[in-house]
C-alpha cells in the first residue's frame, strides 16, 4: 500500500523503472497468494496455522480468493497516487477515497436491503470499491496529463 511513496520518491526521475518495479513486486505477491489459496496450502495456512474449521474455513478461503484482485487494484491506485504526489496535486486522492467509501456503502446497503449481502458479496463490494477509487484516480491523472500536453490530434 505504500507504493505511492516509492513513486513519489523516484517516479519523477525514473517513472518507467518505478512502474515496472511496482508491477513485478505485485506480481510476486499475487503469485505467492495464489500458491496458498489455490492449492492444498490453503488448508494448512487457514486450517492449521489460523485454526479455521468447517464452514468458516470454506468461507474464508472463498473470500480470500475474491480479494486476490485487491493487490493489483491497489498497485494501480498507488501508481496514480504517486503521480499526483510528484505533481503536488493530491485533491483527487481524497475525492477518490470518499467515492470508494460511498460506493461500498451504497452497494452494501442495496444488497442488504434485497437480502443479497453475504460474505462473498461483501468481499466483491470491497474489491469494487477499490476499483472505483483506482478508476477515479486514474481518470484524474489522465485528465491532468491531457491538459498539460494539450489536445491530441488524430495525426
C-alpha positions as CSV (number, residue, x, y, z in Angstrom):
1,X,0.0,0.0,0.0
2,X,3.0,2.3,0.4
3,X,4.0,2.1,-3.3
4,X,2.7,5.7,-3.7
5,X,5.6,6.9,-1.6
6,X,8.1,4.9,-3.7
7,X,6.7,6.5,-6.8
8,X,6.7,9.9,-5.1
9,X,10.4,9.5,-4.2
10,X,11.7,8.0,-7.5
11,X,8.9,8.5,-10.1
12,X,10.0,11.9,-11.3
13,X,13.4,10.6,-12.3
14,X,12.5,7.1,-13.5
15,X,8.8,6.7,-13.9
16,X,9.0,3.6,-16.1
17,X,11.5,1.9,-13.8
18,X,9.4,2.5,-10.7
19,X,6.2,1.4,-12.5
20,X,7.9,-1.9,-13.6
21,X,9.2,-2.4,-10.0
22,X,5.7,-2.0,-8.7
23,X,4.3,-4.4,-11.3
24,X,6.9,-7.0,-10.5
25,X,6.5,-6.8,-6.7
26,X,2.7,-7.0,-7.1
27,X,3.1,-10.0,-9.4
28,X,5.3,-11.8,-7.0
29,X,2.9,-11.1,-4.1
30,X,-0.1,-12.3,-6.2
31,X,1.8,-15.5,-7.2
32,X,2.5,-16.2,-3.5
33,X,-1.1,-15.6,-2.6
34,X,-2.3,-17.8,-5.5
35,X,0.1,-20.6,-4.4
36,X,-1.6,-20.6,-1.0
37,X,-5.3,-20.1,-1.8
38,X,-5.5,-22.3,-4.9
39,X,-3.5,-25.3,-3.5
40,X,-3.6,-27.6,-0.5
41,X,-1.5,-25.0,1.3
42,X,-4.8,-23.2,1.9
43,X,-5.9,-26.0,4.3
44,X,-2.5,-25.8,6.0
45,X,-2.5,-22.0,6.3
46,X,-6.1,-21.3,7.1
47,X,-6.8,-24.6,8.9
48,X,-3.7,-25.4,11.0
49,X,-2.0,-22.0,11.2
50,X,-5.1,-19.8,11.7
51,X,-7.2,-22.6,13.3
52,X,-10.2,-22.2,11.0
53,X,-12.5,-25.2,10.6
54,X,-15.6,-26.4,8.7
55,X,-17.8,-23.8,7.0
56,X,-15.7,-20.9,8.3
57,X,-12.6,-22.4,6.6
58,X,-14.6,-22.7,3.3
59,X,-16.0,-19.1,3.5
60,X,-12.6,-17.6,4.4
61,X,-10.9,-19.3,1.5
62,X,-13.6,-18.1,-0.9
63,X,-13.3,-14.5,0.4
64,X,-9.5,-14.5,0.1
65,X,-9.9,-15.8,-3.5
66,X,-12.1,-12.8,-4.2
67,X,-9.7,-10.5,-2.5
68,X,-6.9,-11.7,-4.9
69,X,-7.8,-8.7,-7.1
70,X,-7.1,-6.2,-4.4
71,X,-3.3,-6.0,-4.6
72,X,-3.4,-5.3,-8.4
73,X,-6.1,-2.7,-8.0
74,X,-4.2,-1.0,-5.1
75,X,-1.0,-1.1,-7.1
76,X,-2.7,0.8,-9.9
77,X,-4.3,3.2,-7.5
78,X,-1.0,3.9,-5.8
79,X,0.7,4.4,-9.1
80,X,-1.7,7.2,-9.8
81,X,-1.4,8.5,-6.2
82,X,2.3,8.6,-6.7
83,X,1.9,10.6,-9.9
84,X,-0.3,13.0,-8.1
85,X,2.2,13.4,-5.2
86,X,5.0,14.1,-7.7
87,X,2.9,16.9,-9.2
88,X,1.9,18.1,-5.7
89,X,-1.8,17.9,-6.7
90,X,-3.4,15.4,-4.4
91,X,-7.0,16.6,-4.1
92,X,-8.2,13.8,-6.3
93,X,-6.8,11.3,-3.9
94,X,-9.2,12.4,-1.2
95,X,-12.1,12.6,-3.6
96,X,-11.4,9.1,-4.9
97,X,-11.2,7.7,-1.4
98,X,-14.5,9.3,-0.5
99,X,-16.0,7.8,-3.6
100,X,-14.7,4.4,-2.7
101,X,-16.3,4.6,0.7
102,X,-19.6,5.9,-0.8
103,X,-19.6,3.2,-3.5
104,X,-19.1,0.5,-0.8
105,X,-21.7,1.9,1.5
106,X,-24.4,2.4,-1.2
107,X,-23.7,-1.0,-2.8
108,X,-23.7,-2.8,0.5
109,X,-26.9,-1.1,1.6
110,X,-28.6,-2.0,-1.6
111,X,-27.5,-5.6,-1.3
112,X,-28.6,-5.8,2.3
113,X,-32.0,-4.3,1.5
114,X,-32.5,-7.1,-1.1
115,X,-31.2,-9.8,1.2
116,X,-28.2,-10.5,-1.1
117,X,-25.4,-9.3,1.2
118,X,-23.4,-12.3,2.4
119,X,-19.7,-12.9,2.9
120,X,-19.0,-13.3,-0.8
121,X,-20.9,-10.2,-1.8
122,X,-19.2,-8.2,0.9
123,X,-15.8,-9.2,-0.5
124,X,-16.9,-8.3,-4.0
125,X,-18.2,-4.9,-2.8
126,X,-14.9,-4.1,-1.1
127,X,-13.0,-5.1,-4.3
128,X,-15.3,-3.0,-6.4
129,X,-14.9,0.0,-4.0
130,X,-11.1,-0.1,-4.5
131,X,-11.7,-0.4,-8.2
132,X,-13.8,2.8,-8.1
133,X,-11.0,4.5,-6.3
134,X,-8.4,3.4,-8.8
135,X,-10.6,4.4,-11.7
136,X,-11.3,7.9,-10.3
137,X,-7.6,8.4,-9.5
138,X,-6.6,7.2,-13.0
139,X,-9.1,9.5,-14.7
140,X,-7.8,12.5,-12.7
141,X,-4.2,11.8,-13.7
142,X,-5.0,11.1,-17.3
143,X,-7.2,14.3,-17.5
144,X,-4.4,16.4,-16.0
145,X,-1.8,14.8,-18.4
146,X,-4.0,15.7,-21.3
147,X,-4.4,19.2,-20.0
148,X,-0.7,19.6,-19.6
149,X,0.2,18.3,-23.0
150,X,-2.6,20.0,-24.9
151,X,-5.2,18.4,-27.1
152,X,-4.2,15.5,-29.3
153,X,-4.8,15.5,-33.0
154,X,-5.5,12.3,-34.8
155,X,-2.3,12.5,-36.8
